[in-house]
Every structure is written in C-alpha cells, then in structure tokens.
Amino acid sequence: MACSAHLLSQSLYSSHRASPAAPRSLRFQARPPASASTGARPCSSARGRQGLVLRASASFEQRQVEVTYDPQAKFNQLADQIDKNAGLTRLNLFSPCKINVFLRITGKRPDGFHDLASLFHVISLGDTIKFSLSPSKSKDRLSTNVAGVPVDESNLIIKALNLYRKKTGTDNYFWIHLDKKVPTGAGLGGGSSNAATALWAANQFSGCIASEKDLQEWSGEIGSDIPFFFSRGAAYCTGRGEIVQDVPNPLPESLPMVLIKPPEACSTAEVYKRFRLEQASQMDPLTLLEDITQIGISQDVCVNDLEPPAFEVLPSLKRLKKRIVAASQGGYNAVFMSGSGSTIVGIGSPDPPAFVYDDEDYKDVFVSEACFLTREENQWYKEPISSKAAFNKDGLPASFATD
C-alpha cells in the first residue's frame, strides 16, 4: 500500500534544519570578450534556496560578475539526506470522534453483545496524538494532558500498538502524547478513534506494510467501534459495529452542529443492561439510511434506541434534551443523544441555547461546535482549521468525565 506523502510534511516536528543566513559574496570586474551577451543562470538547491549563483550584467565596456556562496543551502541538502536515510521518526495525527446519526438495536446475540444498525459519521472534534520512535525495544510510554485517563496497557492506544506488533512482527516502540479534547464517557468513540489512529501511525512508521483493510479487520479484536474509523468517515455499521459499509453520499461538511455533554458520564454496560427490546423503535434502519442520504437530517430519522435506558441511568440527561428542544424553537434540524450517551447533539446550528451559559446548573457542561468530516483513501483525517472545543462560562476548560 502506498504511504501518504503528505504525512511527512504535515506532521514532522521542527528538526535539525537551519534557517537561511545571509550569504557571503565576492565581486570582481572583468573585461568582456567582444561577443559578450547579457544573461543570468540561477542554480537552486532542492530546498529552493540558492547555492552557487552567478549574476552578470553587460555593457559595451565591462561585465560585473557576482559569486554568491550560501552555506545554509548545503547544510539543508545534508539535512534532507539525513531525513531520507533515517526514515520517519515523529508523527503528529488528528484523532477525530464520531456521532451516531441513528442507532437501532435489533436484537441480542448469543455472545451477550447486541446487534445494532447505525449510521456512524466522523466529526471535526478530536484529539491530537504525537508519536515518536522510542529507543526502547520493550515498552511504549504514554502521557496525556487529562487526569484520569489511563496511561498503562489498559489504554486502547497501547492495546492497538501491541496488536500491530503481534500481527506484523515489527518491533517499533513509541513515546506517545495524547492531547485530549474529546470527553470520555460521552458516546463519541474518542477512545476507539485513538486506537485506530495508533494503528495507522504504527503502519506509517513500518513503511505501510499492512493495508487499510488489514488494519480495519485487526482492530475489531480490541473494540467494536474501532473498525469504523478505517472507513472514509461515513458508514453503515452492523453486527456489534464491526461490520462496516462505506456510505457513498456522506453528510455535507457545511452542516453545523453543537455538542452538549454534562459532566456525568453514562456507563455503556449499565445502559445496555437496562435496554429492553420491546421499547426499541420499529423503523427499518435501511429506510432511515435511505431517507438521510437522499433527503437529509430530520428529527424523525435521528432515532437512538439507547436513549430510554440512558435516561433511566441519568435522568438529568433527559431533562437536558427536553430543555434544548424547547429552547431552540426549531433552530435545530434534530436533537438526539449520540451512542450510549451522555452527549446531546443538535444538528443545524453551531450555537447552544442561551440557558447552557446562563443557568448555574449547567456551568460545567462541555460544549463544542462541530461539522461532519471525511477522509481520502490512503490519507488520515485532517483537523479543519475552524474546529474548536468550547469552554465553560467561567473561561475554564470544560470538565472531562471518566468511565
């Protein structure tokens, strides 16, 4: 599989390259031959900086020649060669989260999991993960900016790197820093995205020896939602979520949304424990998919069968959704919960209702605007320039709940 050339330019940290300095020059006067002609031939290095340059101006009586030597051009040529010989050593990747535009639970499986049918879509809110090759050949080292996020082998990033080494026989280990912006316990798949991003990164460092299909298939061994992130960004997912079918007509990136999450998390296990099939919607998921891709998003098609049990686990979440719907006065195309909660999504506007900022009861909610996001084949997701997470009304970063 071809490696993505753009990854080198977008993700390498600043390294040993020197900034250009003023070149040294020698000037001398020379008598031109009788047939002298006017001309100039610049010679540029691979970096576009001038190495040895000859400039000439002619007159009937004499020609002035300037010889300019730029030592930085030579230095940077050497730096290019060092990078080429050393291979990839550092990589900085965006790790976006997802929402479930609709989520139908269609039955319970013999293995204890539930069968689902859902339209997953990547959105522009995401974490940033920095990978560096470690001199160690026995252990990865993970750090993060958020307290409460595990940094040991229980973290899906480490699980993903261990899985990649097991499948490929490679022996690269890494220093990883996770700059987390996606809240946990939110129904946004932040941890699953981190795992997918780690698999992608490990494959880049190894020269892309595995295909995207390999990575997608392997990832299902450590998480049901992880394979989705190897789609193009919009997919109809069935089974436990690991059966991924790309949707050819993803939702437009110009369609805005707002994410509102209270500080309390919803336990996925507890939500499924309280789920009752007789309370689920009877709408055909394929009909929902067809309506969304052909007509667009409306409240009728944004069905989530996990809302009733999630609202039992967290009654305040039900009140929050009702207040958002009432306060928006039709300002959103649809308001619904993503995944197993506890994030409420409003599609159609990037702005939250005023009460989120004005009401003391909601001072600690997480609020972020977002848009839909996709990727190209053999390229990873890119963070939109306008993507940003909001803060609480006191100007402090919104709190991150932990599972």
N, C-alpha and C positions, 0 to 999 in steps of 0.2 A: 504494500500500500504506500502511496506517495505521502511523504511528510509535508506538512503545511509550511511553505517557505515564510509566510507572514509571521509565524510564531517567533522566529528569531528576531525580527525587527520590532515586534510589539512587546516582547516580554523579557529580553535580556536586560539585566541591570547595567548601569553605567560601570564600565570596567577600566582597563588599563589604557584607554586611548587618551592621547594628549590633545589639548585644544591648540588650534593653529597659532603659531607665534609669527612675529614679523620676520620675513625672510631677509637674508643678507644679500647685498648686491655689489657687483663690481661693474664699473663703467669704463670704457675706453673709446677713443676716437680712432677711426680707421679710414684711410683713403679708399674710396670705392674704385673698383675697376670701371673701365669706360662703359661696360654694358650692364652696370648695376641696376637692379629693379627693385621697386618698393614691395614689401611683403612682411608677413609675420606668421610664425608657426608655433602655436602654443602646444606644450606637451603636458597632459594632465595625468595624475595618478588614478588608481582605482577608486579613490575616495572623492575624486573631483577636485582635489587640491592640487596646486601647481608644484611640480617638482623642479625640473630644469626648464627655464623659459628663455627664449631668445626673442627679443623685440628689436626691430630695425626700422629706421626712418631714413629715407634717402633724399639727397638734394643733388644738385649738379656738382657740388664741390666735395662733400664728405658724407659718411654714413656713421650714425651713432648706434652702437650695439650694447645692450644691457643684458648681463648674465645674472639670473636670479637663482639662488640655491635655497630651497625650503627644507630644512632638516625634519620638520614635523611630518611632511608628506612621506618621507622614507620611514619614519617611526610608525606611522599609521599603516603603511603597507605591511610592515613586520607584524603589527598587531592583528591585521586581518589574517595573516598566515598562521599565527598562533591560535586564533579562534577556530580556524578551519581544521587545524591538526588536533586541537583539544576536544572538539565536539561540543554538544550542548551541556552546559554546567548549571545554568539557572533558568527558571521559567516562572512567569507570573501569569496566572489564569483567573478569569472570571468564573464564578460558580453560581449560576442563577437558580432561583427556586421555581416552583410551578403552582398552578391552581388547578382544581378540578372544576371545569365549566359545568359539567353534570356528573353525578356519581350514583349509579344504580347498583344495588346489591341484589344479586339474582338467586342466591342460594348458598348453602353451607356445604363444604367439601368433606370427604371422609378424613382428610388430614387435619381437620379442625379449622382451616382457613375458610374464608368466604369467597365465593365467585363474585366478581364485580365486572361492570362495564362502564367505562368512564372516558370522557374527553379530557385528556391531560393537555395543558399548554404551558410552555415556559414563559416566564415574565421577566421584566427587567430588574427586579430587586434581586440582589445576590451578594455573596461573599467574594472576597479575593483571597486566593491561596498562592503563596510563594514557595516554590520548590528549589532546593539547592542540593547538588550531589554531596553526599557525606563521605568522608574518608573511611568511615566505619563500614565493615562488611558483616555486621551482625545486628544492627538496631537502627530504626528510624527515630527521629526526635521531633516531636510536635509541640508547638506553642500556640497560644491564642490570646486575643485581646479581651475575652469574656470569661469571667469567673463562672465556674460550674460546668463548663464544657470539658468532658474527659479528654485527657491527652495521652492515655495509655492505649493498650491494644483493644480496648472496648470501643474506641472511636472508629467510625466507618472509614475514615481516611487510612488509618493503619491497616484495617482489615482489607481494604482494597489493594494496598501496596503488597501485603503478604500474599493475597490471591494472585496478583500479577506475577510475582516471583515464582509461585508454585506452578502456574500454568506455562510459563515461558522458560524457566530455568535460569533467568537472569539474576545477577547478584548486586544490583544497584540499591543502595540505601540512601535515605534523604533526611535533610533538615527541612521541616515544613512549618510555615507560619500561617495560621488561619485568621484572617481579619474578618470577623463575623458581623454581618448586618442583618441576616435573616434570623428572626427569633425562633427558638426551639419550642416544641410542643404547640405548633401553630397550624399544622395541616398543610404546610407549604413545601415539604420534602427537602428542607435545607440539608439535612444530613445525607440523604440519598444523592443529592447533587454533588456534595463534597466528595463522596465515594466515586461517582462517575468521573469527576474532574481529576481525581487522583489516578484512576486507571488510564485516562487519556494522557496525563503528564508522564506516567511511567513508560508508556508506549513511545512517546516522543523521545525520551532520554535513551531508549533502546533502539532507536532507528526505525520505529514504526513496523516492528516485526509481526504484530498482530493486526488483523483487520478490524474495522469498526464492528462488524458482525460478531467477531470473536469476543470483543470487549463487552458487547451487549449481552451475549449468551452467558459469558462467565459471571457477569455482575449479578445475575439472578440468584446466584448461590449465596449472596450475602445480604440481599434486600429485594423486596418485591417491586419497589418503585424505581430502583436504580436503572434497570434497562431502558426505561422511558427516555432518559436524558441522552441516549445514543440515537434517538430519532432526530428529525430535523427541527423539533421544537413543538410540534403539534401531532398528537397521536391518539388513536382509539385503542384503549388498553383493556384487555380482558384477562380471564384466569384470575390469578392473585394480583394481577397488574403487570406481570412479566411478559405477557403476550402483547407485542407492540406492533401496531399497524399505522404507518405514517398517514396523516391526513393531507391530501394534495392541496386543499384550499384552506390554509391556516387563517386564523382571525387577523384582521388588519392591525399593524403596529400603531396606527394612528388612533385606535380606540383606547381612550384613557380609562384608568380605574383607580380606586383608592382601597387600601388595605387597612383594616382597623382590628387590632388584637388587644384584648385585655391582658393584664399581667398574669392571670391564671391560665394554666395550660389544661388541655384535655388529654387524659390518658387514652391512647388508642385502644389498649387492651380493655379498659373499662367501658369505652364507648361500644365496642363490638360485643362485649359481654351483655350489654343491655339492649342490643339490637333485636328486634322481633320482625320476622319476615312479613307477617300479616300487616304491619304498619308501613311497609315499603310502597313506593309508587308502583302503579301497574303500567306505566308508559314504556313502550318499546324503546330500548336505548338506541337502536339503529334509526328509529324515527326521529329521536332527539338529535342525533348526529346530523341527519339529513337537513332538518329544519335549521340548525345552527349554521351549517356550512353554506346553505343556499339562501336563507332568509336573514339570519343574524341572531343576535342575542336578545332574548326577552325573558321576563320573569317566568313564563310558563315552561320554558325549556331548561332552565337552570335548576334542575332537581338534584337534591342531595338526600339520599335515604338515611344518612347518618345524622342528620340534624335532630330528629326526635330523641334518639338516645344521648346525643351530646348535650342537648338542652336539659335532659334529666341529670346528667353528671354535673353540669354547670348552668343552673337556672338563670344566672345573671347574663349568660350569653344570649339566651332567648330574649331577654328584655332589651339587650343592646341592639339586636337585629330589628326588633319592633320599633325602637326609637329612631334608628337610622332610616327605616322605610317611611315612618311618619314625618320625620323632619325634612326628608329630601323632597317631598311634594312632587314626585315624578321626575326628579333630577337624575335618577339612575335608570338605565335600561333594566337592570336586575340587581337584586341584593341577595346574597346567599353565603353559606359557610363553605369554606374550602376543606376538602379531605375530612378528617375526623375532628377538625377544629384545633384551636379556637379563633381562627381568623375569619372575620366577616369581610366579604368583598363587595364593593359597589362598582358596577360596570357603567361607563358612560360619562363619568366626571372624575377628575383627579382630586377634587376638594371634599373633605369630610364635612359633615353637618357641624354647625357652629357649637352645638352643645358639647361636642367632644373636647373643645377647648374651654368652654365657659363653665361647665359643670364640674365641681370639685370631685365628684365620684369617678370621673374619667381622666383625672390628671396624669395617671400613669399608663394610659393606653399607648400602644405602639401604633403609629400612623405613618403610612408611606404611600406616595403615588407610584404608579407603575404603568407599564404598557406591555402588550404581547411581544414576544421575541422568538426568532428562529435562527437557524444557522445554515451555512453552506456545507456541502459534503467535504470531508477531509479538513474542515476548519472547526475550531471550538467556538463557543458562544462569545460574543463581544459585548462589553458593557456599553449601553448607549450613553452619550455624553450628558444627556439630561436626567439620567437615572439618579434618584436621590431618596434616602430614607428621611423621614421627618423626626422631630424631637418632641418631647412633651412640652407642655406650655410654660414650664419653668426654664426652658432652654437647655435641659439636661438630656443626654441620650436616653431614648426610651428603654425601659427595662426589658431584660431577656429572661423569660421563664425557663426552667429546666425540667426535663421529664422526671 
